[in-house]
Amino acid sequence: MSTSTPLLTVTEISKHFGGLRAVSKASFDVRRGEILGIMGPNGAGKTTLLNVISGYERPDGGRVDLDGMAVTGMPPYRLARLGLRRTFQTPRVMNRLTVEENLDLARFGAGRGGHAEAVLAYLDPVRDRVASTLPMAGRRLVELARACTGRVDALLLDEPSTGLAEDEKALLQVLVRSVAAEGVGVILVAHDIPFVLDLCHRIVVLTLGSVLTFGPPAEVRSDPRVIEAYLGKDWSANAGA
């Protein structure tokens, strides 16, 4: 993992929906080559925070900086051109097109190159298949390859392990690590606690829209506040067994 200055900095981001406080003054950063996890219970504000960072929601307060540039509230297409890409809980692929046609669309919009080669190697046997016929893991790989095409500095992944078998999760971990190893800063939202703890360099834990703690996995998993608010006593007992 790189120890350079932060690539992406989130400073006191807040987002409200009417009287609902979805995110409240959340702050953290991610560096080049780092995999940062965001965990928390349902309703903690994880996806809302990802939506704000990636331009799908405008914040009510705070700022987002990408490589020293203020990008708060920029629309997604501008952020994508600046190298900030994302995937979604439900993969957004062109279901009626083949895998290769999906990838061609990404190249048309972003140009060739980027960090997609490791992913493309696994997609090669299914390049001629229509995307809708692929299993969940295949559609997630297509979306990941599209997100990694062209200039990519920061990659946001929303629940990428959902619906995957254990061997597919292991493959996903390998691919995410390979992308990060090329200098991309990765932010990963997931409910899969073992997946996040094993994969990420640092972890943000959200509860009720606020940052409860932020640090290395070993510190986060043993934090009494995290155990109480999210992991539960059973997790603590199993982790210590």
N, C-alpha and C positions, 0 to 999 in steps of 0.2 A: 504493500500500500504506500502511496506517495505521502510524504509529510510536508508538502508544499503548502502555500497559502490556499485558503478555501476556493474551490471552483464555484460553488453555489452557496449563497448565504441567505437564510430566511431569518428576518428580524421582526419579532413581535407581530406576526401576522394574526389578524382577527377576521372572522367571517360570521355574520349573523343572518338568520332567515326569520324575519319578523322578530318575535320574542325569543327565538331559539338561538343560543350561543353555540354554534357548531365548532368554532375554533377561537381560542382566546390567547392572544399574545404569545404565539408559539415561535420559538427561536432555536435554530440549530444550523449547522453547516455540513457540507460534504466536500471532500477533496478529490482531486484526480486520482483514479485508481482505487478509490474506496467504495465499499459496498455498505450503505447505511440502511438499517432496517427501521421501519416504523410499525410499532405494535400497539395494541390496546383493545379493550372490549368493544362490542358493537355499539355504535353511536358515539365513539370517542372522537370522531372528526378526521379520521385517517384519509379517507377518499376525498373529503372536502378540502383538506390541506393540499393533497396532490392536485386537485382541480385548480386551486388558486395558483400554485407554483407553475402549472402548465398552461395557464391562461384561460381555462374553461369557466372560472369564476373570478370575479373581481373582488379583492379584499376590501373590508371596511376599515382596515388600518394595517400599518406595518409596511414592509418592503421586501422585495426579492431582488438579489443581485446575482448576475451570471458573469463570472470571470471579470469582476470589477465594474460591470455595467448594470445600471438600474433597469430592470425589466418588469417591474410591478405592473400588472394589468395589461401587458401586451397580449394581443390575440395569439392563439396557438400557432397559426401559420408563420407569424414573425418569429416566435420563439423556436420553431422547428428550423427555420433558416439560420438562426444563431447557434444551433447545435443542441437544443433541448428537445428531446423526444420522449414519448411515453407509450405504454400499452394500457389496456383496460381490463376490468374484471371479466367482462364477456368479450372475447377476441373480436376486433373489428377488422374483418377481412372481406374481400369481395367474393361472396359465396358462389356466384355463378361463373366466376373466372377460374382458370387453372392456377396452380401454385406459381408457375412461371409467369403467367400474365399478371398476377398480384405483384410479383417482384419487379416486373417490367414497369408497372405503374409507379412503384417506389423509386426506381431509377430515373424515370422520366421527371419526377418532381424534385428529386434530391441529387441526381447524378450518381455515378458509380463510385466505388470505393467505400470507405467507412469501415465498420467493424462487423460486417455480416458474414464473412467467410466461414467462420467456425460453425455458424448456424446453417449456412447453405449446404455444407457437407452432409448434414443429416437430412436435409430436404431433397437432396439429389434424386433418390429413388422415386419420389412422388411428384416430381415437377410437372408431369402431364396430367395429374389428377385434378378434378374440380374441387375447389376448397371446401365446399359443403359436404363432401364425402369423407373428409378427413376426421379422425377422432379429435377429441379436445386437445390432446398434446400436439397433434400436427397443426391445428389451427393456431395454437399459441406460438409454435415455432415460426409459422408464416408471419404472424404479427411482429414477433421479435426481430426476424430478419428484415422486415420492412422498416421497423424503427431504427435499425442499426445501419441502414443504407445512407450513403452520403456523409456529410459532416455530422458527427455525433460527439458532443462533449459531456452531456448529462443525460442519463437514461432513467426514466421513472417507470416502475413496474407495479401495477396494481393487481394484487392477488394472483401472481403468475402461477402458483402451484396448485390452485383450486382445481379439483377434478382430475388430478394426475395420480397415477400409481406411483409406488415408491421408486421403481427403476426410472420412471419418467422424471420424477423430482430430482433424482441423482444426476440425470443428464442435464436438466435445467441448471443445477448448481454448477456443473462443469462449464456450461456455456456462459453463464453470468460471470463466473470467475475469469474466463478467457477474455470477455469484453472489458472487464475492469482492469485486467493486466495490461491492456493496451492504452490505459490512461483515461478511460471514461469513468466519471463519477456516477455511481448507481444508487438510486433511492428505491427501496423495496418495501411495499406494504403487503403484509400477509398475516393471516390468522394462524398459520401453521407454525407454532412456537418452536419445535425442534428444527424446522427448516430455517427459520430466521436466525436462531442462536448459532447454528452450525455455519451459516453462510456469511453473516455480516461481521464487519470490523467494529462498528459501533451501532448502538440501537437507541432510538427515541421511543419512549413509552408515553402515549397520550391517555388521558382520562378526562372525561367531560370537557373535551376541547382544549385542555391545557397540557403542557409538558410536565409529566410527573418526574421523569429522570432521563438522563442522556449520558451514555457512556459505553464502555466495552461490555460484551455479552456476560462475562463472568461477574461483573459488578451488578448488572441489571438483574440477572436471574436470582441473585442472592439478596437483593434489596427488599427489606420487609414491606415497604410501601407497594412495590410491584406485586409481591406475593399476595398481599391483602386485596389489592384493587383488581388484579388481573390473573395471575398464575394460580392462586389458591394454595391452601395448605397441603393438599394432596400432591401438587407438583413439587413443593418444597421437600416433602418426605421422599418422593420417588427420586428426585435429583440427588439427594444425599445418600441414597441407598447404594 
